Amino acid sequence: MFAAENGLKGDPRLEAISAAIRVVPNFPKKGIMFQDITTLLLDHKAFKHTIDIFVDRYKDMQISVVAGVEARGFLFGPSIALAIGAKFIPLRKPGKLPGKVISESYELEYGHDRLEMHVGAVEPRERVIIIDDLVATGGTLSAAMSLLESQGAEVVECACVIGLPEVKGQHKLKGKPLYVLVEPSGLEFC
Amino acid sequence: MQTIIISPLVSPRLCLVSPLVPRNQFLNNHHRAPPSIRLSNHRSTTSLRLFSSAAASRDSEMATEDVQDPRIAKIASSIRVIPDFPKPGIMFQDITTLLLDTEAFKDTIALFVDRYKDKGISVVAGVEARGFIFGPPIALAIGAKFVPMRKPKKLPGKVISEEYSLEYGTDTIEMHVGAVEPGERAIIIDDLIATGGTLAAAIRLLERVGVKIVECACVIELPELKGKEKLGETPLFVLVSSAA
């Protein structure tokens, strides 16, 4: 669900966040209007609003784990985890995490990729939120959910800064709630 | 000047159970390196031990100059060592266990924030990917921008890039054009400094666009690899110094 439909309608922070996101056309390939959150990170106030909105939402939900998807999930997840007193767990591309890992594969437009998590990072029945910068098809988040659920954790919600049109109207991803702050920034670009 | 050497954690802990090294046992086991004498360069890594005197003046409970910040022991013991990763002979310093220890992670960020908050830093640059974990919380707390420094082709739009040497071959680090402005004051964050190649490239990238790098900051240093020698005039600050 979009934040504006869920208690934050008219919140000026959402507009500031949306305005801070830059659109780069034809990246990584022709036809894709890439939602670039690096400009959000350069805008200290808007970045802080982003974290504050997530923290306000999750701080009283007994969340003990924030899982972030490499690499842009790492930009948002740890700050949220620190503010709500949760552990941060990085979900990474293959071969990056040392020691024992479990992995889950997911589909790309062409081919597959894999996501890994450390064995023992999360304990059964821990309450988890999963963070990424953007949700498009939901493939990556679904793989992340599978990893966490395979260890007995409860995924409470998936949370992203940006949600592409495919997810608008969908409130759930694989049966779990999906919380998104903004739609893609307008197609005026620099 | 001395750099504290944390007693190597000899038995690698291969499970993610919070390490149960009692804090006082840890402190009894550490040993200090003899002062190093450098012929041409008297700089050395600043580690938290050297700041104990600053802490002593701030906090009347710190009795002597020799007392290390008590948070350091917990941070050091929360880092897991994985032998032979990514290849045989390498003792990998795994900070993911630090991220699972909410107090240790909070303390890590607090130590950096306390150091940089009143230094007019407007840019925190973080090296992909583990620099992305520590950099943004610091940036948010000190009111600075966060600038990601990434592997090639990850950043959309116009970038500048800098090549650096690996053991075999080279790699490249990139930054967005326009992310920083000339005259800005920056710190560069990564989880660990080994040979210093990546950080040196990051310094060059930022200096090319007129930014002043106040300091490089890492959680861990591997001093035997002499990474700080690659950093030129830029100071290095670390929390934990780990003998191989």
Boltz contact constraints between the chains, C-beta under 6 A:
constraints:
  - contact:
      token1: [A, 24]
      token2: [B, 156]
      max_distance: 6.0
  - contact:
      token1: [A, 24]
      token2: [B, 157]
      max_distance: 6.0
  - contact:
      token1: [A, 27]
      token2: [B, 156]
      max_distance: 6.0
  - contact:
      token1: [A, 34]
      token2: [B, 156]
      max_distance: 6.0
  - contact:
      token1: [A, 36]
      token2: [B, 156]
      max_distance: 6.0
  - contact:
      token1: [A, 41]
      token2: [B, 146]
      max_distance: 6.0
  - contact:
      token1: [A, 42]
      token2: [B, 145]
      max_distance: 6.0
  - contact:
      token1: [A, 44]
      token2: [B, 143]
      max_distance: 6.0
  - contact:
      token1: [A, 48]
      token2: [B, 140]
      max_distance: 6.0
  - contact:
      token1: [A, 70]
      token2: [B, 129]
      max_distance: 6.0
  - contact:
      token1: [A, 71]
      token2: [B, 128]
      max_distance: 6.0
  - contact:
      token1: [A, 71]
      token2: [B, 129]
      max_distance: 6.0
  - contact:
      token1: [A, 71]
      token2: [B, 132]
      max_distance: 6.0
  - contact:
      token1: [A, 74]
      token2: [B, 132]
      max_distance: 6.0
  - contact:
      token1: [A, 74]
      token2: [B, 133]
      max_distance: 6.0
  - contact:
      token1: [A, 75]
      token2: [B, 132]
      max_distance: 6.0
  - contact:
      token1: [A, 75]
      token2: [B, 136]
      max_distance: 6.0
  - contact:
      token1: [A, 78]
      token2: [B, 133]
      max_distance: 6.0
  - contact:
      token1: [A, 78]
      token2: [B, 137]
      max_distance: 6.0
  - contact:
      token1: [A, 79]
      token2: [B, 136]
      max_distance: 6.0
  - contact:
      token1: [A, 79]
      token2: [B, 137]
      max_distance: 6.0
  - contact:
      token1: [A, 79]
      token2: [B, 140]
      max_distance: 6.0
  - contact:
      token1: [A, 82]
      token2: [B, 106]
      max_distance: 6.0
  - contact:
      token1: [A, 82]
      token2: [B, 137]
      max_distance: 6.0
  - contact:
      token1: [A, 85]
      token2: [B, 102]
      max_distance: 6.0
  - contact:
      token1: [A, 87]
      token2: [B, 100]
      max_distance: 6.0
  - contact:
      token1: [A, 88]
      token2: [B, 99]
      max_distance: 6.0
  - contact:
      token1: [A, 98]
      token2: [B, 82]
      max_distance: 6.0
  - contact:
      token1: [A, 98]
      token2: [B, 85]
      max_distance: 6.0
  - contact:
      token1: [A, 98]
      token2: [B, 92]
      max_distance: 6.0
  - contact:
      token1: [A, 98]
      token2: [B, 94]
      max_distance: 6.0
  - contact:
      token1: [A, 99]
      token2: [B, 82]
      max_distance: 6.0
  - contact:
      token1: [A, 120]
      token2: [B, 16]
      max_distance: 6.0
